[in-house]
Every structure is written in C-alpha cells, then in structure tokens.
Amino acid sequence: MDEHVADEPGADEGDRRKRRLAAWRASHRVLARASADRRIGERLAALAAAAGEVYDLDDWTDVYGSGVVEELERRTAALLGFPAAAFFPTGTMAQQVAMRCWAGRTGNAMVALHPQAHPEVHERSAFSVVSGLRTVHPTTAPRLPTADEVRDCDEPFGTLMLELPLRDAGFVLPAWDELVAVVDAARERDAVVHFDGARLWECAPHFGRPLDEIASLADSVYVSFYKSLDGISGAVLAGPAALIDEARAWRHRYGGLLFQQYPAALSALVGLERELPRLPSYVAHAKVVAAALTGAFRDSGVPWSRVNPPVPHTHQFQVWLPYGTDLLNEAAVTQSEETGVTLFRRWFSEGCPPGVSVTEVTVSAEGLEWTEQDVAAAASEFVRRLYLPAPAAPGN
C-alpha cells in the first residue's frame, strides 16, 4: 500500500496512520520516538539486545505471573516504597480492581476524581458499568482539586483518586504543599487516597521529592510502563500487602492473569533501568522547547496560540492553535516528509472551541538534541505551511 496517501476524506485512518508512521520513522530530527512507531522486527531486536542487562535470560519463562513478572513487581514496589505490588496487563484493569478493593474496605462505592481523569474520559464508563462504582467531581477546573474543594464535596466518598499529572488538562501538577493538603483533606473525610500515576515517573522534578516520598502520600498507586518508560505494555498496582493479595484475586476474575508476559515484563525492566534515570533531563529540556515555541508563534504572525502550561510540569505539554485539524495534520506530516523534521505529530479538536485544535508535545532522548534555535526554525517552517496555497485540482 502507498505510504503517502493524503490526509483527506477519501483516505481511511489505516492509510493515514501508515503515512504518519513512515514520515516519523524517516525523520532525522524528532522530539520523541514512541515505542509504537517502530516496526515489529526493530522492537524485538532492541528488546533482545537489552534484556540481558536487566534479567537472567537463562531463567525459565514466567507462568501465570512467576519469574520475571515477580521480579518486576518486587523492583517497582521498592521504587515506590510499598510492601507489595501486582502486575496487570492494563492500567484500566489495575485501577478498576484497586477501586473495587477500596470500596469493599471503606464501605463506600463512591470515587472522587476529576472529570478529565482517565477513567472518566477514556475507559467507556468502566467504573460504573463493570465495577459498580459511582463517581463525584470535587472540581471541574482544569487542574487537580484543592483541599477546600475536597473538604466541601457535597457527597461522601470512600476513595479520592488523583491523576498525577492530569493529562487532559495539560499534564498539570499541583505544588507539593497543595498535594499534601489535598491528601490531608481526604483523610479528614475518612477517605483513602489512590494515585493514578500512569506518568508518576516524571513528577519527581516538579515536586522536588523522590518517587517513594511522593507515593507515600497515597494508600495505593498505579504506574504504567509504556507511557514514559518505552515499555511494550503493562502496569503495576502497589500498596499494602493485604490490598495487593485481594487485587491478585480480582485480577484473576477480570481475566488479567495471563499465561506468559515476559516480553512486557522485560521491556518494563529495561525502561526502569534506562529511561527512568533520564526523565529529569527530559523534563528540564521540555521547558526549553516550550519557551522556544511560545516565542516562535508570537513572532510568526499566528493570530493566537497557547502553550499549556506555559512552563511544563513534566516532559509533556499541550499546544493550542486557532486552526482546524485537517490543516494542522497535513502541515505536520508534510513537514516531516519534506524536511525530515517532525515537530508536531497529531492534532485533535475534541474538547476544543470551534476552529481550535490541540496537540501534545513530548520531549525525550532525541529532543535533547534540539536547541532553542532548532525549535524556533521548525515552528516557523510549520507555520509557513499553514499559509501555503492549496494544490491545484487535477486538470487545472
């Protein structure tokens, strides 16, 4: 199939995705390379080359959570400062199980969380449909709730779930003292606290605290291995031993006790070894990239733009522009194809005012090579493409 099918109504999403992947893979300059951007053979070869550095490959494969999976659970629990942890195939399952277990312990099936939190937006109402839970929102502002909002919530809840960072609001985090106060407010209401820490790994620079001190504020924590650590898939739920024992039983009931998971577990261990120590440098450089983009848009004549947050809290942030997604996505992919530079990946309009689109920017290892001047030049080239005349129709 042609890899360069245009992003137009006649091209289906499969064709568009192949076009994007080909353009991103061929680019010599990118801010980040996602694990899903690579071909199967590349991923297998990379995993085989690195796995021996993190685990004894002469050991037997895992069977229903033994061996390498147990080692991943042990290492993750130690990093987060909890006595026990359980590996799950998905974070969606891990958090449903966690909330179900806490509801049984507290006697309250209500979960307080943000309306933009992942379970509310991206999981097809799984809390209520699958687990019989209900949700309440202490705030609708595009940030985590404050201590007063938690105290003043007009319905009793058994668990407060805090997504750190809150992705759909711009990967935003509270200040450390604010987070401590929110946790204290939940405890005043006899609620337990759970951290949706899919991206908790990169929060340490913002809080100025090590991971185990951050995690210690909560009663349980979920972390992902593919969002920031370049793993294949999988998640861990960490917490008290009794909770994790029960979570393992529910994991079995939910169909999450897989026969073998060694590729995912090995890739997670590689991520902990290689990517986790690098995340602070990615967070620091994301601030450089964000500032350069802000200046470039200001100087390029774009009528309005927003980098959100203006100073990123993690190594990811949002960019908002007053154009439609079709125009922005075509400009992004043609810039990749024609210049070998990928600045932006995909633009979306969901949740945006009419005529406005948003994209997420991630800075990882490749992004460290970009200077402010590199970012500004790429942004100027991108904006120039927004104003290029449309190609002439065939026969004109």
C-alpha positions in Angstrom: 0.0 0.0 0.0 1.2 3.5 -0.8 2.7 5.1 2.4 1.9 8.6 1.2 -1.8 8.6 0.9 -3.0 12.2 1.6 -4.8 13.1 4.8 -8.1 13.7 3.0 -11.7 12.4 3.3 -11.0 9.7 0.8 -8.2 8.2 2.7 -9.1 5.9 5.6 -7.5 6.1 9.0 -5.3 3.0 8.4 -3.8 4.7 5.3 -3.3 7.9 7.2 -1.6 6.1 10.1 0.8 4.4 7.8 1.7 7.7 6.2 2.4 9.3 9.5 4.4 6.4 10.8 6.5 6.3 7.6 7.1 10.1 7.9 8.1 10.0 11.6 10.3 7.0 11.1 12.2 8.6 8.2 12.7 11.9 10.1 16.2 12.6 11.2 15.1 15.0 13.9 12.2 14.3 16.3 11.4 15.5 19.8 10.4 11.9 20.8 10.1 8.5 19.3 7.2 6.4 20.7 7.6 2.7 21.0 4.6 2.1 18.8 6.3 4.0 16.0 8.7 1.1 15.4 8.4 -2.0 13.3 8.0 -5.4 15.0 11.5 -6.6 14.0 13.1 -3.4 15.4 11.3 -3.8 18.7 12.1 -7.4 19.0 15.8 -6.8 18.2 16.1 -3.9 20.6 14.4 -6.0 23.4 16.7 -9.0 22.8 19.8 -6.8 22.9 18.8 -5.0 26.1 17.0 -7.7 28.2 20.2 -9.5 29.3 21.3 -6.3 31.1 18.3 -6.4 33.4 17.4 -10.1 33.9 19.0 -13.5 33.7 17.8 -14.8 30.3 18.8 -18.4 31.3 15.9 -18.3 33.8 12.7 -20.1 32.8 9.9 -18.1 31.2 7.1 -16.8 33.5 4.0 -18.9 34.0 0.9 -17.0 35.4 3.0 -14.3 37.0 6.1 -16.1 38.2 9.8 -15.4 37.5 10.5 -12.2 35.7 7.0 -10.8 36.5 7.6 -11.3 40.2 11.0 -9.6 39.8 9.3 -6.6 38.1 6.7 -6.4 40.9 9.5 -6.5 43.6 11.5 -3.8 42.0 8.5 -1.5 41.4 7.3 -1.9 45.0 10.8 -1.0 46.2 11.0 2.1 44.0 7.6 3.3 45.2 8.2 2.4 48.9 5.3 -0.1 49.2 5.5 -3.6 50.7 3.8 -5.3 47.7 2.8 -4.8 44.1 0.9 -6.7 41.4 1.5 -6.6 37.6 -1.6 -6.1 35.4 -1.9 -6.2 31.6 -3.5 -2.7 31.6 -3.9 0.3 33.8 -7.6 0.3 33.2 -7.9 -3.1 34.9 -5.5 -2.2 37.6 -7.4 0.8 38.7 -10.8 -0.8 38.5 -9.5 -3.6 40.8 -8.0 -1.0 43.2 -11.2 1.0 43.4 -13.2 -2.2 43.9 -11.0 -3.3 46.7 -11.0 0.0 48.5 -14.8 0.3 48.1 -15.1 -3.0 50.0 -12.8 -1.8 52.8 -14.4 1.6 53.2 -18.0 0.5 52.6 -18.4 3.4 50.1 -18.5 2.8 46.4 -18.2 6.5 45.5 -14.9 7.6 44.0 -14.0 11.3 43.9 -11.9 12.2 40.9 -11.5 14.9 38.2 -14.0 14.8 35.3 -10.9 14.9 32.9 -9.3 11.9 34.7 -8.6 8.9 32.5 -11.3 6.6 33.9 -14.0 9.3 33.2 -12.8 10.2 29.6 -11.1 7.1 28.1 -12.5 4.0 29.6 -16.1 3.8 28.5 -17.5 4.3 32.0 -15.8 1.1 33.2 -16.0 2.1 36.8 -19.8 2.1 36.8 -20.5 -0.4 34.1 -18.1 -3.1 35.1 -17.3 -2.5 38.8 -20.5 -1.0 40.2 -18.8 2.2 41.3 -20.1 5.8 41.2 -18.0 8.9 40.7 -18.2 12.5 42.0 -16.2 15.5 40.9 -14.8 17.9 43.6 -13.9 20.4 40.8 -14.3 20.9 37.1 -11.5 23.4 36.8 -8.6 22.3 34.5 -6.4 21.3 37.5 -6.3 18.9 40.4 -8.8 19.8 43.2 -7.8 21.9 46.1 -8.0 20.9 49.7 -11.1 23.1 50.3 -12.8 21.5 47.3 -12.2 18.1 48.7 -13.5 19.1 52.1 -16.6 20.8 50.6 -17.5 18.0 48.2 -21.3 17.6 48.7 -21.3 13.8 48.6 -19.5 11.3 50.8 -16.8 9.3 49.0 -14.7 6.4 50.0 -11.7 7.0 47.8 -10.1 10.1 46.3 -8.3 9.3 43.1 -5.7 11.9 41.9 -4.2 11.6 38.4 -0.6 12.8 38.6 -0.1 14.6 36.2 -3.6 15.4 35.0 -3.0 14.7 31.3 -6.1 16.1 29.6 -5.7 19.4 31.4 -2.1 19.8 30.1 -0.1 17.3 32.2 -0.5 19.6 35.1 0.5 19.1 38.7 -0.2 20.9 42.0 2.6 22.3 44.2 3.9 19.8 46.8 2.3 21.6 49.7 -1.0 21.7 47.8 -0.8 18.0 47.2 -0.1 17.3 50.8 -3.1 19.4 51.8 -5.4 17.7 49.4 -4.4 14.3 50.8 -4.9 15.5 54.4 -8.4 16.8 53.4 -9.4 13.4 52.1 -8.2 11.7 55.2 -10.2 14.2 57.3 -13.2 12.8 55.5 -12.1 9.2 56.3 -11.4 8.5 52.7 -8.4 6.6 51.3 -6.2 8.2 48.6 -5.2 6.5 45.3 -2.7 8.0 42.8 -3.4 7.4 39.2 0.3 7.5 38.5 0.4 6.4 34.8 3.0 9.1 34.4 4.2 9.4 38.0 7.7 8.6 37.0 8.3 12.1 35.6 6.7 14.0 38.5 9.8 14.0 40.8 11.5 17.1 39.4 8.3 19.2 39.8 7.8 18.2 43.4 11.5 18.1 44.3 10.9 14.8 46.0 12.0 11.2 45.3 9.4 8.8 44.0 8.9 6.9 47.2 8.2 10.1 49.2 5.6 11.2 46.6 4.0 7.7 46.5 4.0 7.5 50.4 1.2 10.2 50.4 -1.2 7.7 48.9 -2.7 4.4 50.2 -2.1 2.8 46.8 -0.5 3.8 43.5 -0.8 2.6 39.9 2.1 3.2 37.4 2.3 2.4 33.7 5.4 1.1 31.9 4.7 2.2 28.3 3.7 5.8 28.6 7.1 7.2 29.9 9.4 4.2 30.1 9.1 2.9 26.5 7.8 -0.4 27.6 5.6 -2.7 25.5 2.6 -2.7 27.8 1.5 -3.4 31.4 1.1 -1.7 34.7 1.6 -2.2 38.4 -0.6 -1.6 41.4 1.4 -1.0 44.6 0.0 -0.8 48.1 -0.4 -2.7 51.4 0.2 -6.4 51.2 -3.4 -7.3 52.2 -4.8 -5.0 49.4 -2.5 -6.5 46.8 -3.4 -10.0 47.8 -7.0 -9.2 47.2 -6.1 -7.3 44.0 -4.5 -10.5 42.7 -7.7 -12.4 43.2 -9.7 -9.8 41.3 -7.1 -9.7 38.6 -7.8 -13.4 38.1 -11.5 -12.8 37.9 -11.1 -9.9 35.5 -9.0 -12.1 33.1 -5.7 -10.4 33.8 -3.7 -13.4 35.0 -2.0 -14.1 31.6 -0.1 -17.3 30.9 3.1 -15.6 29.9 4.1 -11.9 29.9 7.9 -12.0 29.8 8.2 -9.6 26.8 6.2 -6.9 28.5 7.9 -7.5 31.9 11.4 -7.4 30.3 10.7 -4.2 28.5 9.4 -2.7 31.7 12.6 -3.6 33.5 14.6 -2.1 30.6 12.6 1.1 31.0 13.2 1.3 34.7 17.0 0.8 34.1 17.4 3.1 31.1 14.6 5.6 30.8 13.7 6.3 34.4 17.1 8.0 35.2 16.8 10.1 32.1 13.4 11.6 32.8 14.6 14.6 34.8 16.7 15.7 31.8 13.6 15.4 29.6 11.5 17.5 32.0 14.2 20.2 32.1 14.5 20.3 28.3 10.7 20.4 27.8 10.8 23.9 29.4 13.3 25.0 26.8 11.2 23.6 24.0 8.0 25.2 25.4 9.6 28.6 25.7 11.0 28.4 22.2 7.6 27.5 20.8 5.9 30.4 22.6 8.4 32.8 21.2 8.2 31.4 17.7 4.4 31.6 17.5 4.5 35.1 18.8 7.0 36.2 16.2 5.4 34.3 13.2 2.2 36.2 13.0 -0.1 33.4 14.3 -3.2 35.3 15.5 -3.4 33.3 18.8 -1.5 30.4 20.4 -1.2 28.8 23.8 1.4 26.5 25.3 -0.2 24.8 28.2 1.2 25.0 30.9 3.5 27.9 29.8 6.3 26.2 31.9 5.7 22.4 31.6 5.4 20.5 34.8 6.6 17.3 33.2 8.3 16.4 29.9 4.9 16.7 28.1 2.6 19.6 27.5 -0.1 20.9 25.1 0.0 23.4 22.2 -3.2 25.1 21.1 -3.6 26.8 17.7 -6.6 28.5 16.0 -6.9 26.2 13.0 -8.7 23.1 12.0 -7.2 19.6 12.5 -7.1 18.8 8.8 -4.9 21.8 8.0 -2.7 21.2 11.0 -2.3 17.5 10.5 -1.4 17.9 6.8 1.1 20.6 7.6 2.7 18.4 10.3 3.1 15.3 8.1 4.3 17.1 5.0 6.9 18.9 7.1 8.1 15.5 8.3 8.1 14.1 4.8 9.7 17.1 3.0 12.2 18.3 5.6 13.0 15.2 7.8 12.0 17.2 10.9 9.0 16.2 13.0 7.9 18.9 15.3 4.2 18.0 15.9 2.6 14.7 15.5 -1.2 14.6 15.6 -3.7 17.4 16.2 -7.2 17.0 17.7 -10.3 19.1 18.1 -12.2 17.1 20.8 -12.9 19.4 23.8 -11.7 22.5 21.9 -13.8 25.5 20.9 -14.8 25.6 17.2 -11.8 26.4 14.9 -9.2 25.5 17.6 -7.1 22.4 17.8 -4.7 20.9 20.4 -1.7 18.6 20.2 0.5 17.0 22.8 4.3 17.5 22.8 6.6 15.0 24.3 10.4 15.6 24.8 12.5 12.5 25.3 16.1 11.4 24.3 16.1 12.7 20.7 14.6 16.0 21.9 17.6 16.8 24.0 19.5 17.5 20.8 17.2 20.4 19.8 18.4 23.9 20.6 16.1 26.8 21.1 17.0 27.9 17.6 16.2 24.5 16.2 12.7 24.6 17.8 12.1 28.1 16.5 13.2 27.3 13.0 10.9 24.2 12.9 8.0 26.1 14.3 8.4 28.9 11.7 8.5 26.3 8.9 5.4 24.7 10.3 3.5 28.0 10.4 4.6 28.8 6.9 2.9 25.6 5.7 -0.4 26.7 7.2 -0.5 29.6 4.7 0.6 27.7 1.6 -1.9 27.9 -1.3 -4.0 24.7 -1.7 -2.7 22.5 -4.6 -4.5 23.0 -7.9 -7.2 20.5 -8.8 -6.2 17.9 -11.4 -6.6 19.3 -15.0 -6.2 22.9 -14.0 
